[in-house]
Amino acid sequence: MKHTKQCLEQQARYKKDIAAFEAKYPNYCRACGGGGAIYGVENGAPWGEGYWPMPTVDVCGCIEVSLRCPLCGHQHDEGWEGESCEACAWTWDSQETAPDEPECMCWMDEEWKAEADAALRETQVDALADTY
C-alpha cells in the first residue's frame, strides 16, 4: 500500500508528538492515554431495530483497579478515587493526554481505485460488445 503525502506527514508529526509525551510521562496509562477514561460507542437501539450509536465513557482500570494516576503512574493509597494526583496535579479536567494516532485511510484510496478500474473495464467490455 502506498501512503499519501498527507498521511506520511501526519504519521511523522504523531511520532514526534508521542515521543515528547512519553518522555514527559513515561508511566502514563496506555489504555486511556493518560486521561483516566475509556471512550467507546455501543448500539442503543432495541434488539433488531438497527444501529443507534450511543457514546459511552468508563473510568479506566488504572484508577478503579490499580489506584494509579493515569498520567504519571503514581501509586495512590487505598480509597483514592481519582480525584487528583499529588505527584503531577492530574485531575479529571486536565487537558494533557497522549496524542491520538492519526487514522490512515490510504487503503481506501487503493480499494476505490481498484473498484473504479474494474467498473471502467466492465464499461469498456460492454461498449466493445455493443459494436459487434
N, C-alpha and C positions, 0 to 999 in steps of 0.2 A: 504494500500500500504506500502510495506517495502522499506525504503531508503537504498541505498548502503553506505558503509563506506565513500567513496569519497564524496558523496552528503552531508552527515551529517557534514563532516569536512568543506566543502565549505560553508554550511549554518552557521556553528558556526563562521567561520572566517568573513563572511559577517556581522553577528550580532555584532561582536566586532568592525569591521571597521565602520559600520554605526553609532553605539553608540558614537564612538570617534568623527566622523564627526559632528553629531548632537550636541554634547557637545561644539564643537568649533564654529559651525554655527547653532544655534537653529532656526533661522528665514530664513533658506535657502528655496528657491522655490522648492516645492515637484514635480512640473510639469516638470521642466527642470533639476533638480538635482543640481542647482547652477551654471550651465554652460551658461544659457541665450538662449539656442537654443533647439528646439524640432526637433528631427530627426525621419524620417519615410521613408516609401517606398510606391510608387504608381506605377500603371501599366502605362508604357509609350508606350504600343503597341496601334496601331489603333484599333477601335472597331472590335471585332471578330477575331483578329489576334493573340490571345494567351496572354501570360504574359511576359512582359519585365520589370523586376524590375528596377525602377529608384529611387535612393535615393533623399529625399527631406530634406531641412533644413529651418525651420521657426523661426523667432525671437519669443521668449516666451512672453506671455502676461504680465508677471511680469515687463518687460521692456517697451513694447509698450503701455500697458493699465494702469498699476498700478504705473509706474515710480519708481519701487523698484529695488534695486540691487538683482540679483538672488542669490548671495552668502550669504550676511549678512542681506538682507531685508531692508536696509536703504532706507528711503523715500527721493526721489530726487525732485527738483523743476521742474516746467513746462518747457518743452524744453529739458529735459535730454533725450538723445537718446541712452543711454547705452555705452557711450564711455569709461568711467571708473568710479569707485566709490571712493570718497574721504574717506569714512569710513573704507573700508577694502582693498583698492587698487585692487579690481577686475577689469579685462579688458577681452576683447574677447580672449586674448592669455593666460589667467590664466589656469593653469593646475589642480587646485584643484576643484574637483566636488565630489558629493556624489558617493560612490562606487556602481557599478551595482550589482543588486541582481543576484546570480548565478541561472541559469536555471536548474530546476530539471527534469531529463529525466527518472526517475525511473519508471514512469507509463508505459513507452515504454518497459522496460525490462519485466514487467508483461504481457503486451499485446503480445509481441513477444513470451514469454514463453507459453502463452495460445494458440497462433496460432501454435507453434511448437508441443505442446501436442496434439492438435486437428489433425494436419497433421499426427503425429505418430499413433494415434488411427485409423485414416482412413486407413493408410497403413497396420496396423495390421489386421483390419477387411477385407481388400482386400486380404491379404495373407491368412487369415483363410478361406475366401470364395473360394479361388483357390484350397484349399486342399480337398474340398468336391465335 
